[in-house]
């Protein structure tokens, strides 16, 4: 198996997610932010491309409004940023939609995008799914992403359920999921992460089903 040509994609590690109704709940941001920083440090040491994405809801919006403190990257990320990073603003869930990220990745001969940041239940999910159509392999770092509690007319789920369920879903088809330490070791060894597939996940899931 050939060595993956990786880039680290930091999705919306913005102050908006560290307080208020969108505050990341699981894993708590007090745990996921250090994992994101560790991934950045490993990527920098390995010399792989890094892209930092910020979401914009437009000037004057109640959230993600450019020019507000909540729009800015967290200081732990900002202080690590260098002039070599790709920086861009997005308006949709996927980091690829309406941006030139795919072209930038191809320019750098990248075939595998490693996703960290927020939220698992929105932009991480959307980005991993769109990557399949664009021809990129995806890795998601479980401890360097995070979700929120959700409730609406369709139902409700706590952040842990949201996060773990979506990671199992992603690992069944759209991404290889691992923790940051496992990924950093694979990066240093220039080895791919091992994901699952839909068939194997279905068989394993069937074995967990209650027997009638």
Phi and psi in degrees as a GROMACS rama.xvg file:
@    title "Ramachandran Plot"
@    xaxis  label "Phi"
@    yaxis  label "Psi"
@TYPE xy
-72.023  156.346  UNK-2
-71.9524  134.44  UNK-3
-68.0463  143.91  UNK-4
-102.601  97.4906  UNK-5
-94.2353  155.972  UNK-6
-134.659  145.927  UNK-7
-95.8458  125.04  UNK-8
-112.079  115.047  UNK-9
-93.134  111.551  UNK-10
-97.6943  110.927  UNK-11
51.4045  47.3338  UNK-12
-82.4088  65.6342  UNK-13
-105.274  157.27  UNK-14
-60.991  -21.412  UNK-15
-55.0462  -29.4187  UNK-16
-91.6492  8.17016  UNK-17
-112.008  4.35734  UNK-18
-164.4  166.106  UNK-19
79.3379  -168.755  UNK-20
-64.7092  -21.6112  UNK-21
-96.4392  9.96714  UNK-22
-59.7053  128.289  UNK-23
-63.2754  130.485  UNK-24
-106.39  -35.1518  UNK-25
-148.698  131.41  UNK-26
-56.3289  149.801  UNK-27
-57.8543  146.614  UNK-28
-63.6086  -19.7115  UNK-29
-64.8462  -20.1781  UNK-30
-101.72  -39.3522  UNK-31
-74.1104  -33.8942  UNK-32
-62.5116  -46.4022  UNK-33
-59.9258  -33.4152  UNK-34
-67.5026  -39.7325  UNK-35
-61.6518  -45.7582  UNK-36
-60.6405  -39.2376  UNK-37
-63.5045  -39.8862  UNK-38
-64.1858  -40.9798  UNK-39
-61.6909  -44.8897  UNK-40
-63.8686  -39.6001  UNK-41
-66.8286  -41.3794  UNK-42
-64.8965  -40.8007  UNK-43
-63.1276  -44.0593  UNK-44
-64.1645  -34.5585  UNK-45
-81.9501  -13.3811  UNK-46
75.6998  24.1543  UNK-47
-89.8735  156.158  UNK-48
-63.2751  147.931  UNK-49
-129.318  134.69  UNK-50
-123.827  134.492  UNK-51
-113.34  120.046  UNK-52
-106.498  140.877  UNK-53
-126  137.997  UNK-54
-91.2876  137.919  UNK-55
-122.901  129.589  UNK-56
-99.7955  4.2577  UNK-57
103.175  156.98  UNK-58
-57.7596  132.826  UNK-59
79.8803  1.25047  UNK-60
-68.2061  154.05  UNK-61
-68.0044  -22.8285  UNK-62
-137.183  155.626  UNK-63
52.9149  42.0809  UNK-64
-92.6495  119.334  UNK-65
-53.7826  142.044  UNK-66
91.4154  -5.97967  UNK-67
-102.756  155.439  UNK-68
-57.7391  -35.0841  UNK-69
-66.4545  -23.0175  UNK-70
-74.5274  -24.7717  UNK-71
-72.4337  152.667  UNK-72
-63.2429  149.891  UNK-73
-60.4215  142.331  UNK-74
-54.9432  -31.3071  UNK-75
-64.1583  -27.6714  UNK-76
-88.6907  -44.2698  UNK-77
-57.6443  -40.4849  UNK-78
-72.2626  -15.2939  UNK-79
-91.9288  -13.2066  UNK-80
-66.7203  139.428  UNK-81
-123.132  170.771  UNK-82
-67.8239  -13.1433  UNK-83
-82.8942  -13.9816  UNK-84
-69.2115  147.406  UNK-85
-84.8084  127.452  UNK-86
-122.34  136.762  UNK-87
-153.635  160.972  UNK-88
-109.999  134.719  UNK-89
-119.854  160.196  UNK-90
-121.047  -5.92115  UNK-91
-119.644  173.737  UNK-92
-62.7884  -48.3949  UNK-93
-74.372  139.98  UNK-94
-68.5473  -16.272  UNK-95
-90.7729  -25.1755  UNK-96
-71.8426  118.921  UNK-97
73.2559  15.3385  UNK-98
-126.142  173.693  UNK-99
-102.405  21.8217  UNK-100
-61.914  -42.3723  UNK-101
-61.0071  -41.9362  UNK-102
-64.3158  -40.0923  UNK-103
-63.9583  -42.208  UNK-104
-62.1785  -43.7725  UNK-105
-65.7475  -37.2798  UNK-106
-60.4694  -33.4765  UNK-107
-93.9507  12.9818  UNK-108
59.8698  32.8762  UNK-109
-85.5145  135.925  UNK-110
-118.715  -7.47719  UNK-111
-135.122  118.926  UNK-112
-100.286  123.33  UNK-113
-97.1141  119.62  UNK-114
-100.91  129.27  UNK-115
-134.315  160.442  UNK-116
115.223  -152.047  UNK-117
-133.508  150.891  UNK-118
-103.896  154.901  UNK-119
-54.7792  -41.095  UNK-120
-83.8829  9.16497  UNK-121
-142.711  -84.6829  UNK-122
-75.3331  -32.5959  UNK-123
-65.5229  -47.9857  UNK-124
-59.6295  -50.0285  UNK-125
-61.9456  -39.3925  UNK-126
-69.3966  -41.8741  UNK-127
-64.2246  -38.8287  UNK-128
-69.2834  -44.5051  UNK-129
-66.7975  -30.1561  UNK-130
-59.4922  -32.1295  UNK-131
-58.9127  -45.668  UNK-132
-65.6839  -34.7873  UNK-133
-81.109  -11.4685  UNK-134
92.163  15.729  UNK-135
-101.017  139.974  UNK-136
-78.5774  153.245  UNK-137
-128.358  140.183  UNK-138
-120.488  140.617  UNK-139
-125.122  129.058  UNK-140
-93.7665  113.203  UNK-141
-62.1343  -37.6645  UNK-142
-90.1111  -3.09493  UNK-143
-113.481  20.8874  UNK-144
-132.507  177.54  UNK-145
-171.047  159.684  UNK-146
-130.061  171.815  UNK-147
-120.313  164.37  UNK-148
-68.4978  142.195  UNK-149
-129.224  140.958  UNK-150
-153.346  131.778  UNK-151
-157.903  -170.258  UNK-152
-63.5047  -19.6392  UNK-153
-85.8562  -15.0712  UNK-154
146.959  -166.294  UNK-155
-149.519  155.683  UNK-156
-157.835  139.443  UNK-157
-74.454  162.939  UNK-158
-61.5582  -36.3609  UNK-159
-64.2712  -43.5015  UNK-160
-63.6104  -44.0908  UNK-161
-58.449  -50.9615  UNK-162
-63.9709  -52.6029  UNK-163
-67.9538  -36.1436  UNK-164
-65.6288  -45.662  UNK-165
-67.4565  -34.8277  UNK-166
-66.2098  -38.9803  UNK-167
-63.9369  -40.7409  UNK-168
-62.1582  -48.587  UNK-169
-61.9769  -42.1617  UNK-170
-68.8603  -16.6554  UNK-171
-81.0874  -11.9756  UNK-172
-158.268  -48.8008  UNK-173
-97.989  -13.2198  UNK-174
-157.611  156.878  UNK-175
-94.6098  124.95  UNK-176
-108.633  133.035  UNK-177
-154.793  170.085  UNK-178
-85.4518  171.034  UNK-179
-65.913  -39.2688  UNK-180
-64.2005  -42.0123  UNK-181
-62.0369  -42.7775  UNK-182
-64.9461  -43.0616  UNK-183
-61.3789  -38.5229  UNK-184
-66.5814  -41.6165  UNK-185
-65.6717  -37.0651  UNK-186
-62.9917  -46.6553  UNK-187
-64.0807  -34.4971  UNK-188
-87.3395  -2.88334  UNK-189
56.2845  43.0054  UNK-190
-115.946  149.827  UNK-191
-76.0576  157.663  UNK-192
-79.057  154.709  UNK-193
-99.1223  116.83  UNK-194
-101.777  -169.739  UNK-195
-112.067  -162.931  UNK-196
-147.874  166.931  UNK-197
-64.1641  -40.988  UNK-198
-63.2923  -49.1184  UNK-199
-63.6401  -40.2599  UNK-200
-64.7704  -37.5591  UNK-201
-66.1576  -43.4235  UNK-202
-63.3109  -45.9681  UNK-203
-63.9737  -37.3779  UNK-204
-66.4262  -36.7155  UNK-205
-63.5367  -36.3037  UNK-206
-67.799  -23.9385  UNK-207
-84.5735  -15.246  UNK-208
-66.3419  143.634  UNK-209
-59.5586  136.23  UNK-210
-84.0504  134.616  UNK-211
